[in-house]
Amino acid sequence: MAKQKSGGTGTQAQAMPAANPSAMPVARERMIAVAAYYLAEQRGFSPGQEVEDWLQAEKGLDAVTAGTTAETAS
């Protein structure tokens, strides 16, 4: 008996692994850079606070991923 085709595109969706920024340093750095950009935008891009923006973005990402990791471990 022949297989029936589904109405899909013929490609199977693959499950994405849980995000673990410590395992993907380049992706983590990119996420921090984007978050730091938006923090700088919120304060009008005034100079001299770039490091604070970066550190705040890092802290925010760490908090989000810690919550995600804790939720998936339960």
mmCIF file of the N, C-alpha and C atoms, coordinates in Angstrom:
data_MODEL
# 
_entry.id   MODEL 
# 
loop_
_atom_site.group_PDB 
_atom_site.id 
_atom_site.type_symbol 
_atom_site.label_atom_id 
_atom_site.label_alt_id 
_atom_site.label_comp_id 
_atom_site.label_asym_id 
_atom_site.label_entity_id 
_atom_site.label_seq_id 
_atom_site.pdbx_PDB_ins_code 
_atom_site.Cartn_x 
_atom_site.Cartn_y 
_atom_site.Cartn_z 
_atom_site.occupancy 
_atom_site.B_iso_or_equiv 
_atom_site.pdbx_formal_charge 
_atom_site.auth_seq_id 
_atom_site.auth_comp_id 
_atom_site.auth_asym_id 
_atom_site.auth_atom_id 
_atom_site.pdbx_PDB_model_num 
ATOM 1   N N  . MET A 1 1  ? 0.843  -1.169 0.000  1.00 0.00 ? 1  MET A N  1 
ATOM 2   C CA . MET A 1 1  ? 0.000  0.000  0.000  1.00 0.00 ? 1  MET A CA 1 
ATOM 3   C C  . MET A 1 1  ? 0.893  1.237  0.000  1.00 0.00 ? 1  MET A C  1 
ATOM 4   N N  . ALA A 1 2  ? 0.584  2.201  -0.825 1.00 0.00 ? 2  ALA A N  1 
ATOM 5   C CA . ALA A 1 2  ? 1.381  3.428  -0.937 1.00 0.00 ? 2  ALA A CA 1 
ATOM 6   C C  . ALA A 1 2  ? 1.097  4.357  0.229  1.00 0.00 ? 2  ALA A C  1 
ATOM 7   N N  . LYS A 1 3  ? 2.142  5.062  0.629  1.00 0.00 ? 3  LYS A N  1 
ATOM 8   C CA . LYS A 1 3  ? 1.967  6.044  1.697  1.00 0.00 ? 3  LYS A CA 1 
ATOM 9   C C  . LYS A 1 3  ? 1.201  7.241  1.165  1.00 0.00 ? 3  LYS A C  1 
ATOM 10  N N  . GLN A 1 4  ? 0.337  7.782  2.019  1.00 0.00 ? 4  GLN A N  1 
ATOM 11  C CA . GLN A 1 4  ? -0.374 8.990  1.648  1.00 0.00 ? 4  GLN A CA 1 
ATOM 12  C C  . GLN A 1 4  ? 0.452  10.187 2.082  1.00 0.00 ? 4  GLN A C  1 
ATOM 13  N N  . LYS A 1 5  ? 0.480  11.174 1.221  1.00 0.00 ? 5  LYS A N  1 
ATOM 14  C CA . LYS A 1 5  ? 1.204  12.389 1.564  1.00 0.00 ? 5  LYS A CA 1 
ATOM 15  C C  . LYS A 1 5  ? 0.325  13.266 2.440  1.00 0.00 ? 5  LYS A C  1 
ATOM 16  N N  . SER A 1 6  ? 0.971  13.891 3.399  1.00 0.00 ? 6  SER A N  1 
ATOM 17  C CA . SER A 1 6  ? 0.231  14.840 4.223  1.00 0.00 ? 6  SER A CA 1 
ATOM 18  C C  . SER A 1 6  ? 0.128  16.154 3.466  1.00 0.00 ? 6  SER A C  1 
ATOM 19  N N  . GLY A 1 7  ? -0.661 17.054 3.971  1.00 0.00 ? 7  GLY A N  1 
ATOM 20  C CA . GLY A 1 7  ? -0.848 18.342 3.334  1.00 0.00 ? 7  GLY A CA 1 
ATOM 21  C C  . GLY A 1 7  ? 0.317  19.285 3.553  1.00 0.00 ? 7  GLY A C  1 
ATOM 22  N N  . GLY A 1 8  ? 1.362  18.845 4.233  1.00 0.00 ? 8  GLY A N  1 
ATOM 23  C CA . GLY A 1 8  ? 2.505  19.707 4.552  1.00 0.00 ? 8  GLY A CA 1 
ATOM 24  C C  . GLY A 1 8  ? 3.409  19.929 3.365  1.00 0.00 ? 8  GLY A C  1 
ATOM 25  N N  . THR A 1 9  ? 4.529  20.530 3.626  1.00 0.00 ? 9  THR A N  1 
ATOM 26  C CA . THR A 1 9  ? 5.475  20.861 2.567  1.00 0.00 ? 9  THR A CA 1 
ATOM 27  C C  . THR A 1 9  ? 6.399  19.707 2.235  1.00 0.00 ? 9  THR A C  1 
ATOM 28  N N  . GLY A 1 10 ? 6.316  18.637 2.981  1.00 0.00 ? 10 GLY A N  1 
ATOM 29  C CA . GLY A 1 10 ? 7.176  17.500 2.722  1.00 0.00 ? 10 GLY A CA 1 
ATOM 30  C C  . GLY A 1 10 ? 8.413  17.489 3.594  1.00 0.00 ? 10 GLY A C  1 
ATOM 31  N N  . THR A 1 11 ? 8.655  18.560 4.316  1.00 0.00 ? 11 THR A N  1 
ATOM 32  C CA . THR A 1 11 ? 9.802  18.596 5.219  1.00 0.00 ? 11 THR A CA 1 
ATOM 33  C C  . THR A 1 11 ? 9.310  18.416 6.639  1.00 0.00 ? 11 THR A C  1 
ATOM 34  N N  . GLN A 1 12 ? 10.075 17.690 7.395  1.00 0.00 ? 12 GLN A N  1 
ATOM 35  C CA . GLN A 1 12 ? 9.694  17.466 8.778  1.00 0.00 ? 12 GLN A CA 1 
ATOM 36  C C  . GLN A 1 12 ? 10.312 18.541 9.649  1.00 0.00 ? 12 GLN A C  1 
ATOM 37  N N  . ALA A 1 13 ? 9.520  19.033 10.589 1.00 0.00 ? 13 ALA A N  1 
ATOM 38  C CA . ALA A 1 13 ? 10.042 20.018 11.535 1.00 0.00 ? 13 ALA A CA 1 
ATOM 39  C C  . ALA A 1 13 ? 10.940 19.311 12.532 1.00 0.00 ? 13 ALA A C  1 
ATOM 40  N N  . GLN A 1 14 ? 12.079 19.895 12.785 1.00 0.00 ? 14 GLN A N  1 
ATOM 41  C CA . GLN A 1 14 ? 12.991 19.321 13.759 1.00 0.00 ? 14 GLN A CA 1 
ATOM 42  C C  . GLN A 1 14 ? 12.905 20.123 15.040 1.00 0.00 ? 14 GLN A C  1 
ATOM 43  N N  . ALA A 1 15 ? 12.927 19.427 16.152 1.00 0.00 ? 15 ALA A N  1 
ATOM 44  C CA . ALA A 1 15 ? 12.867 20.100 17.447 1.00 0.00 ? 15 ALA A CA 1 
ATOM 45  C C  . ALA A 1 15 ? 14.165 20.852 17.685 1.00 0.00 ? 15 ALA A C  1 
ATOM 46  N N  . MET A 1 16 ? 14.038 22.073 18.149 1.00 0.00 ? 16 MET A N  1 
ATOM 47  C CA . MET A 1 16 ? 15.213 22.871 18.476 1.00 0.00 ? 16 MET A CA 1 
ATOM 48  C C  . MET A 1 16 ? 15.637 22.539 19.899 1.00 0.00 ? 16 MET A C  1 
ATOM 49  N N  . PRO A 1 17 ? 16.922 22.398 20.138 1.00 0.00 ? 17 PRO A N  1 
ATOM 50  C CA . PRO A 1 17 ? 17.373 22.148 21.504 1.00 0.00 ? 17 PRO A CA 1 
ATOM 51  C C  . PRO A 1 17 ? 17.111 23.368 22.370 1.00 0.00 ? 17 PRO A C  1 
ATOM 52  N N  . ALA A 1 18 ? 16.982 23.152 23.663 1.00 0.00 ? 18 ALA A N  1 
ATOM 53  C CA . ALA A 1 18 ? 16.764 24.256 24.588 1.00 0.00 ? 18 ALA A CA 1 
ATOM 54  C C  . ALA A 1 18 ? 17.927 25.230 24.491 1.00 0.00 ? 18 ALA A C  1 
ATOM 55  N N  . ALA A 1 19 ? 17.606 26.502 24.530 1.00 0.00 ? 19 ALA A N  1 
ATOM 56  C CA . ALA A 1 19 ? 18.654 27.522 24.439 1.00 0.00 ? 19 ALA A CA 1 
ATOM 57  C C  . ALA A 1 19 ? 19.532 27.481 25.681 1.00 0.00 ? 19 ALA A C  1 
ATOM 58  N N  . ASN A 1 20 ? 20.808 27.393 25.461 1.00 0.00 ? 20 ASN A N  1 
ATOM 59  C CA . ASN A 1 20 ? 21.771 27.408 26.553 1.00 0.00 ? 20 ASN A CA 1 
ATOM 60  C C  . ASN A 1 20 ? 22.894 28.346 26.138 1.00 0.00 ? 20 ASN A C  1 
ATOM 61  N N  . PRO A 1 21 ? 22.751 29.651 26.454 1.00 0.00 ? 21 PRO A N  1 
ATOM 62  C CA . PRO A 1 21 ? 23.730 30.619 25.983 1.00 0.00 ? 21 PRO A CA 1 
ATOM 63  C C  . PRO A 1 21 ? 25.166 30.316 26.378 1.00 0.00 ? 21 PRO A C  1 
ATOM 64  N N  . SER A 1 22 ? 25.395 29.640 27.502 1.00 0.00 ? 22 SER A N  1 
ATOM 65  C CA . SER A 1 22 ? 26.773 29.339 27.876 1.00 0.00 ? 22 SER A CA 1 
ATOM 66  C C  . SER A 1 22 ? 27.392 28.325 26.919 1.00 0.00 ? 22 SER A C  1 
ATOM 67  N N  . ALA A 1 23 ? 26.561 27.519 26.261 1.00 0.00 ? 23 ALA A N  1 
ATOM 68  C CA . ALA A 1 23 ? 27.056 26.547 25.290 1.00 0.00 ? 23 ALA A CA 1 
ATOM 69  C C  . ALA A 1 23 ? 27.240 27.187 23.918 1.00 0.00 ? 23 ALA A C  1 
ATOM 70  N N  . MET A 1 24 ? 26.681 28.373 23.732 1.00 0.00 ? 24 MET A N  1 
ATOM 71  C CA . MET A 1 24 ? 26.764 29.070 22.451 1.00 0.00 ? 24 MET A CA 1 
ATOM 72  C C  . MET A 1 24 ? 27.272 30.490 22.686 1.00 0.00 ? 24 MET A C  1 
ATOM 73  N N  . PRO A 1 25 ? 28.565 30.658 22.928 1.00 0.00 ? 25 PRO A N  1 
ATOM 74  C CA . PRO A 1 25 ? 29.077 31.984 23.294 1.00 0.00 ? 25 PRO A CA 1 
ATOM 75  C C  . PRO A 1 25 ? 28.852 33.058 22.233 1.00 0.00 ? 25 PRO A C  1 
ATOM 76  N N  . VAL A 1 26 ? 28.893 32.707 20.961 1.00 0.00 ? 26 VAL A N  1 
ATOM 77  C CA . VAL A 1 26 ? 28.684 33.709 19.917 1.00 0.00 ? 26 VAL A CA 1 
ATOM 78  C C  . VAL A 1 26 ? 27.239 34.184 19.930 1.00 0.00 ? 26 VAL A C  1 
ATOM 79  N N  . ALA A 1 27 ? 26.300 33.255 20.062 1.00 0.00 ? 27 ALA A N  1 
ATOM 80  C CA . ALA A 1 27 ? 24.885 33.620 20.119 1.00 0.00 ? 27 ALA A CA 1 
ATOM 81  C C  . ALA A 1 27 ? 24.598 34.441 21.373 1.00 0.00 ? 27 ALA A C  1 
ATOM 82  N N  . ARG A 1 28 ? 25.203 34.071 22.471 1.00 0.00 ? 28 ARG A N  1 
ATOM 83  C CA . ARG A 1 28 ? 25.008 34.803 23.728 1.00 0.00 ? 28 ARG A CA 1 
ATOM 84  C C  . ARG A 1 28 ? 25.522 36.229 23.588 1.00 0.00 ? 28 ARG A C  1 
ATOM 85  N N  . GLU A 1 29 ? 26.703 36.371 23.004 1.00 0.00 ? 29 GLU A N  1 
ATOM 86  C CA . GLU A 1 29 ? 27.277 37.705 22.816 1.00 0.00 ? 29 GLU A CA 1 
ATOM 87  C C  . GLU A 1 29 ? 26.388 38.558 21.916 1.00 0.00 ? 29 GLU A C  1 
ATOM 88  N N  . ARG A 1 30 ? 25.834 37.951 20.889 1.00 0.00 ? 30 ARG A N  1 
ATOM 89  C CA . ARG A 1 30 ? 24.942 38.679 19.975 1.00 0.00 ? 30 ARG A CA 1 
ATOM 90  C C  . ARG A 1 30 ? 23.679 39.129 20.704 1.00 0.00 ? 30 ARG A C  1 
ATOM 91  N N  . MET A 1 31 ? 23.099 38.268 21.532 1.00 0.00 ? 31 MET A N  1 
ATOM 92  C CA . MET A 1 31 ? 21.897 38.640 22.282 1.00 0.00 ? 31 MET A CA 1 
ATOM 93  C C  . MET A 1 31 ? 22.189 39.786 23.241 1.00 0.00 ? 31 MET A C  1 
ATOM 94  N N  . ILE A 1 32 ? 23.351 39.743 23.879 1.00 0.00 ? 32 ILE A N  1 
ATOM 95  C CA . ILE A 1 32 ? 23.739 40.814 24.801 1.00 0.00 ? 32 ILE A CA 1 
ATOM 96  C C  . ILE A 1 32 ? 23.918 42.117 24.025 1.00 0.00 ? 32 ILE A C  1 
ATOM 97  N N  . ALA A 1 33 ? 24.570 42.051 22.873 1.00 0.00 ? 33 ALA A N  1 
ATOM 98  C CA . ALA A 1 33 ? 24.795 43.249 22.061 1.00 0.00 ? 33 ALA A CA 1 
ATOM 99  C C  . ALA A 1 33 ? 23.477 43.896 21.642 1.00 0.00 ? 33 ALA A C  1 
ATOM 100 N N  . VAL A 1 34 ? 22.518 43.082 21.240 1.00 0.00 ? 34 VAL A N  1 
ATOM 101 C CA . VAL A 1 34 ? 21.215 43.608 20.830 1.00 0.00 ? 34 VAL A CA 1 
ATOM 102 C C  . VAL A 1 34 ? 20.507 44.245 22.023 1.00 0.00 ? 34 VAL A C  1 
ATOM 103 N N  . ALA A 1 35 ? 20.521 43.565 23.159 1.00 0.00 ? 35 ALA A N  1 
ATOM 104 C CA . ALA A 1 35 ? 19.879 44.111 24.359 1.00 0.00 ? 35 ALA A CA 1 
ATOM 105 C C  . ALA A 1 35 ? 20.555 45.408 24.792 1.00 0.00 ? 35 ALA A C  1 
ATOM 106 N N  . ALA A 1 36 ? 21.881 45.457 24.732 1.00 0.00 ? 36 ALA A N  1 
ATOM 107 C CA . ALA A 1 36 ? 22.616 46.671 25.104 1.00 0.00 ? 36 ALA A CA 1 
ATOM 108 C C  . ALA A 1 36 ? 22.272 47.821 24.156 1.00 0.00 ? 36 ALA A C  1 
ATOM 109 N N  . TYR A 1 37 ? 22.095 47.512 22.898 1.00 0.00 ? 37 TYR A N  1 
ATOM 110 C CA . TYR A 1 37 ? 21.699 48.536 21.928 1.00 0.00 ? 37 TYR A CA 1 
ATOM 111 C C  . TYR A 1 37 ? 20.359 49.151 22.324 1.00 0.00 ? 37 TYR A C  1 
ATOM 112 N N  . TYR A 1 38 ? 19.387 48.300 22.660 1.00 0.00 ? 38 TYR A N  1 
ATOM 113 C CA . TYR A 1 38 ? 18.074 48.818 23.030 1.00 0.00 ? 38 TYR A CA 1 
ATOM 114 C C  . TYR A 1 38 ? 18.124 49.608 24.337 1.00 0.00 ? 38 TYR A C  1 
ATOM 115 N N  . LEU A 1 39 ? 18.974 49.197 25.259 1.00 0.00 ? 39 LEU A N  1 
ATOM 116 C CA . LEU A 1 39 ? 19.147 49.973 26.486 1.00 0.00 ? 39 LEU A CA 1 
ATOM 117 C C  . LEU A 1 39 ? 19.722 51.352 26.164 1.00 0.00 ? 39 LEU A C  1 
ATOM 118 N N  . ALA A 1 40 ? 20.712 51.401 25.287 1.00 0.00 ? 40 ALA A N  1 
ATOM 119 C CA . ALA A 1 40 ? 21.301 52.680 24.879 1.00 0.00 ? 40 ALA A CA 1 
ATOM 120 C C  . ALA A 1 40 ? 20.268 53.546 24.158 1.00 0.00 ? 40 ALA A C  1 
ATOM 121 N N  . GLU A 1 41 ? 19.458 52.917 23.337 1.00 0.00 ? 41 GLU A N  1 
ATOM 122 C CA . GLU A 1 41 ? 18.412 53.649 22.621 1.00 0.00 ? 41 GLU A CA 1 
ATOM 123 C C  . GLU A 1 41 ? 17.439 54.287 23.605 1.00 0.00 ? 41 GLU A C  1 
ATOM 124 N N  . GLN A 1 42 ? 17.067 53.540 24.650 1.00 0.00 ? 42 GLN A N  1 
ATOM 125 C CA . GLN A 1 42 ? 16.128 54.055 25.650 1.00 0.00 ? 42 GLN A CA 1 
ATOM 126 C C  . GLN A 1 42 ? 16.668 55.295 26.352 1.00 0.00 ? 42 GLN A C  1 
ATOM 127 N N  . ARG A 1 43 ? 17.975 55.405 26.486 1.00 0.00 ? 43 ARG A N  1 
ATOM 128 C CA . ARG A 1 43 ? 18.554 56.568 27.167 1.00 0.00 ? 43 ARG A CA 1 
ATOM 129 C C  . ARG A 1 43 ? 19.067 57.604 26.177 1.00 0.00 ? 43 ARG A C  1 
ATOM 130 N N  . GLY A 1 44 ? 18.684 57.483 24.922 1.00 0.00 ? 44 GLY A N  1 
ATOM 131 C CA . GLY A 1 44 ? 19.028 58.477 23.916 1.00 0.00 ? 44 GLY A CA 1 
ATOM 132 C C  . GLY A 1 44 ? 20.454 58.395 23.396 1.00 0.00 ? 44 GLY A C  1 
ATOM 133 N N  . PHE A 1 45 ? 21.094 57.247 23.536 1.00 0.00 ? 45 PHE A N  1 
ATOM 134 C CA . PHE A 1 45 ? 22.462 57.018 23.051 1.00 0.00 ? 45 PHE A CA 1 
ATOM 135 C C  . PHE A 1 45 ? 23.479 58.008 23.619 1.00 0.00 ? 45 PHE A C  1 
ATOM 136 N N  . SER A 1 46 ? 23.216 58.527 24.815 1.00 0.00 ? 46 SER A N  1 
ATOM 137 C CA . SER A 1 46 ? 24.196 59.440 25.408 1.00 0.00 ? 46 SER A CA 1 
ATOM 138 C C  . SER A 1 46 ? 25.483 58.671 25.687 1.00 0.00 ? 46 SER A C  1 
ATOM 139 N N  . PRO A 1 47 ? 26.633 59.261 25.344 1.00 0.00 ? 47 PRO A N  1 
ATOM 140 C CA . PRO A 1 47 ? 27.904 58.540 25.478 1.00 0.00 ? 47 PRO A CA 1 
ATOM 141 C C  . PRO A 1 47 ? 28.339 58.372 26.929 1.00 0.00 ? 47 PRO A C  1 
ATOM 142 N N  . GLY A 1 48 ? 29.200 57.373 27.129 1.00 0.00 ? 48 GLY A N  1 
ATOM 143 C CA . GLY A 1 48 ? 29.811 57.166 28.434 1.00 0.00 ? 48 GLY A CA 1 
ATOM 144 C C  . GLY A 1 48 ? 29.160 56.092 29.283 1.00 0.00 ? 48 GLY A C  1 
ATOM 145 N N  . GLN A 1 49 ? 28.090 55.475 28.794 1.00 0.00 ? 49 GLN A N  1 
ATOM 146 C CA . GLN A 1 49 ? 27.407 54.447 29.582 1.00 0.00 ? 49 GLN A CA 1 
ATOM 147 C C  . GLN A 1 49 ? 27.352 53.106 28.856 1.00 0.00 ? 49 GLN A C  1 
ATOM 148 N N  . GLU A 1 50 ? 28.220 52.927 27.894 1.00 0.00 ? 50 GLU A N  1 
ATOM 149 C CA . GLU A 1 50 ? 28.202 51.709 27.087 1.00 0.00 ? 50 GLU A CA 1 
ATOM 150 C C  . GLU A 1 50 ? 28.480 50.463 27.918 1.00 0.00 ? 50 GLU A C  1 
ATOM 151 N N  . VAL A 1 51 ? 29.442 50.562 28.831 1.00 0.00 ? 51 VAL A N  1 
ATOM 152 C CA . VAL A 1 51 ? 29.784 49.404 29.670 1.00 0.00 ? 51 VAL A CA 1 
ATOM 153 C C  . VAL A 1 51 ? 28.614 49.055 30.581 1.00 0.00 ? 51 VAL A C  1 
ATOM 154 N N  . GLU A 1 52 ? 27.974 50.071 31.146 1.00 0.00 ? 52 GLU A N  1 
ATOM 155 C CA . GLU A 1 52 ? 26.814 49.819 32.010 1.00 0.00 ? 52 GLU A CA 1 
ATOM 156 C C  . GLU A 1 52 ? 25.685 49.161 31.226 1.00 0.00 ? 52 GLU A C  1 
ATOM 157 N N  . ASP A 1 53 ? 25.471 49.610 29.974 1.00 0.00 ? 53 ASP A N  1 
ATOM 158 C CA . ASP A 1 53 ? 24.451 48.991 29.119 1.00 0.00 ? 53 ASP A CA 1 
ATOM 159 C C  . ASP A 1 53 ? 24.771 47.516 28.896 1.00 0.00 ? 53 ASP A C  1 
ATOM 160 N N  . TRP A 1 54 ? 26.033 47.227 28.600 1.00 0.00 ? 54 TRP A N  1 
ATOM 161 C CA . TRP A 1 54 ? 26.454 45.848 28.338 1.00 0.00 ? 54 TRP A CA 1 
ATOM 162 C C  . TRP A 1 54 ? 26.247 44.979 29.576 1.00 0.00 ? 54 TRP A C  1 
ATOM 163 N N  . LEU A 1 55 ? 26.691 45.486 30.725 1.00 0.00 ? 55 LEU A N  1 
ATOM 164 C CA . LEU A 1 55 ? 26.575 44.703 31.962 1.00 0.00 ? 55 LEU A CA 1 
ATOM 165 C C  . LEU A 1 55 ? 25.117 44.479 32.343 1.00 0.00 ? 55 LEU A C  1 
ATOM 166 N N  . GLN A 1 56 ? 24.283 45.494 32.144 1.00 0.00 ? 56 GLN A N  1 
ATOM 167 C CA . GLN A 1 56 ? 22.858 45.341 32.436 1.00 0.00 ? 56 GLN A CA 1 
ATOM 168 C C  . GLN A 1 56 ? 22.224 44.325 31.481 1.00 0.00 ? 56 GLN A C  1 
ATOM 169 N N  . ALA A 1 57 ? 22.613 44.364 30.222 1.00 0.00 ? 57 ALA A N  1 
ATOM 170 C CA . ALA A 1 57 ? 22.098 43.403 29.243 1.00 0.00 ? 57 ALA A CA 1 
ATOM 171 C C  . ALA A 1 57 ? 22.530 41.985 29.599 1.00 0.00 ? 57 ALA A C  1 
ATOM 172 N N  . GLU A 1 58 ? 23.792 41.826 30.014 1.00 0.00 ? 58 GLU A N  1 
ATOM 173 C CA . GLU A 1 58 ? 24.289 40.513 30.451 1.00 0.00 ? 58 GLU A CA 1 
ATOM 174 C C  . GLU A 1 58 ? 23.485 39.987 31.634 1.00 0.00 ? 58 GLU A C  1 
ATOM 175 N N  . LYS A 1 59 ? 23.273 40.854 32.604 1.00 0.00 ? 59 LYS A N  1 
ATOM 176 C CA . LYS A 1 59 ? 22.529 40.469 33.806 1.00 0.00 ? 59 LYS A CA 1 
ATOM 177 C C  . LYS A 1 59 ? 21.097 40.062 33.443 1.00 0.00 ? 59 LYS A C  1 
ATOM 178 N N  . GLY A 1 60 ? 20.476 40.822 32.560 1.00 0.00 ? 60 GLY A N  1 
ATOM 179 C CA . GLY A 1 60 ? 19.118 40.500 32.131 1.00 0.00 ? 60 GLY A CA 1 
ATOM 180 C C  . GLY A 1 60 ? 19.042 39.171 31.404 1.00 0.00 ? 60 GLY A C  1 
ATOM 181 N N  . LEU A 1 61 ? 19.994 38.924 30.510 1.00 0.00 ? 61 LEU A N  1 
ATOM 182 C CA . LEU A 1 61 ? 20.012 37.652 29.779 1.00 0.00 ? 61 LEU A CA 1 
ATOM 183 C C  . LEU A 1 61 ? 20.246 36.489 30.730 1.00 0.00 ? 61 LEU A C  1 
ATOM 184 N N  . ASP A 1 62 ? 21.168 36.665 31.670 1.00 0.00 ? 62 ASP A N  1 
ATOM 185 C CA . ASP A 1 62 ? 21.434 35.608 32.648 1.00 0.00 ? 62 ASP A CA 1 
ATOM 186 C C  . ASP A 1 62 ? 20.186 35.294 33.469 1.00 0.00 ? 62 ASP A C  1 
ATOM 187 N N  . ALA A 1 63 ? 19.434 36.331 33.850 1.00 0.00 ? 63 ALA A N  1 
ATOM 188 C CA . ALA A 1 63 ? 18.213 36.126 34.632 1.00 0.00 ? 63 ALA A CA 1 
ATOM 189 C C  . ALA A 1 63 ? 17.162 35.379 33.816 1.00 0.00 ? 63 ALA A C  1 
ATOM 190 N N  . VAL A 1 64 ? 17.023 35.760 32.554 1.00 0.00 ? 64 VAL A N  1 
ATOM 191 C CA . VAL A 1 64 ? 16.036 35.105 31.689 1.00 0.00 ? 64 VAL A CA 1 
ATOM 192 C C  . VAL A 1 64 ? 16.409 33.649 31.454 1.00 0.00 ? 64 VAL A C  1 
ATOM 193 N N  . THR A 1 65 ? 17.672 33.384 31.146 1.00 0.00 ? 65 THR A N  1 
ATOM 194 C CA . THR A 1 65 ? 18.072 32.008 30.862 1.00 0.00 ? 65 THR A CA 1 
ATOM 195 C C  . THR A 1 65 ? 18.090 31.152 32.116 1.00 0.00 ? 65 THR A C  1 
ATOM 196 N N  . ALA A 1 66 ? 18.358 31.738 33.269 1.00 0.00 ? 66 ALA A N  1 
ATOM 197 C CA . ALA A 1 66 ? 18.295 30.973 34.519 1.00 0.00 ? 66 ALA A CA 1 
ATOM 198 C C  . ALA A 1 66 ? 16.860 30.544 34.785 1.00 0.00 ? 66 ALA A C  1 
ATOM 199 N N  . GLY A 1 67 ? 15.907 31.420 34.519 1.00 0.00 ? 67 GLY A N  1 
ATOM 200 C CA . GLY A 1 67 ? 14.496 31.082 34.683 1.00 0.00 ? 67 GLY A CA 1 
ATOM 201 C C  . GLY A 1 67 ? 14.061 30.023 33.698 1.00 0.00 ? 67 GLY A C  1 
ATOM 202 N N  . THR A 1 68 ? 14.532 30.115 32.460 1.00 0.00 ? 68 THR A N  1 
ATOM 203 C CA . THR A 1 68 ? 14.202 29.130 31.436 1.00 0.00 ? 68 THR A CA 1 
ATOM 204 C C  . THR A 1 68 ? 14.777 27.774 31.800 1.00 0.00 ? 68 THR A C  1 
ATOM 205 N N  . THR A 1 69 ? 16.026 27.758 32.254 1.00 0.00 ? 69 THR A N  1 
ATOM 206 C CA . THR A 1 69 ? 16.673 26.508 32.637 1.00 0.00 ? 69 THR A CA 1 
ATOM 207 C C  . THR A 1 69 ? 15.953 25.872 33.814 1.00 0.00 ? 69 THR A C  1 
ATOM 208 N N  . ALA A 1 70 ? 15.566 26.672 34.795 1.00 0.00 ? 70 ALA A N  1 
ATOM 209 C CA . ALA A 1 70 ? 14.875 26.151 35.967 1.00 0.00 ? 70 ALA A CA 1 
ATOM 210 C C  . ALA A 1 70 ? 13.513 25.576 35.585 1.00 0.00 ? 70 ALA A C  1 
ATOM 211 N N  . GLU A 1 71 ? 12.814 26.240 34.658 1.00 0.00 ? 71 GLU A N  1 
ATOM 212 C CA . GLU A 1 71 ? 11.500 25.757 34.243 1.00 0.00 ? 71 GLU A CA 1 
ATOM 213 C C  . GLU A 1 71 ? 11.600 24.447 33.477 1.00 0.00 ? 71 GLU A C  1 
ATOM 214 N N  . THR A 1 72 ? 12.599 24.306 32.623 1.00 0.00 ? 72 THR A N  1 
ATOM 215 C CA . THR A 1 72 ? 12.711 23.090 31.825 1.00 0.00 ? 72 THR A CA 1 
ATOM 216 C C  . THR A 1 72 ? 13.241 21.924 32.640 1.00 0.00 ? 72 THR A C  1 
ATOM 217 N N  . ALA A 1 73 ? 13.943 22.206 33.737 1.00 0.00 ? 73 ALA A N  1 
ATOM 218 C CA . ALA A 1 73 ? 14.485 21.138 34.574 1.00 0.00 ? 73 ALA A CA 1 
ATOM 219 C C  . ALA A 1 73 ? 13.415 20.517 35.460 1.00 0.00 ? 73 ALA A C  1 
ATOM 220 N N  . SER A 1 74 ? 12.329 21.230 35.692 1.00 0.00 ? 74 SER A N  1 
ATOM 221 C CA . SER A 1 74 ? 11.271 20.731 36.585 1.00 0.00 ? 74 SER A CA 1 
ATOM 222 C C  . SER A 1 74 ? 10.463 19.644 35.937 1.00 0.00 ? 74 SER A C  1 
# 
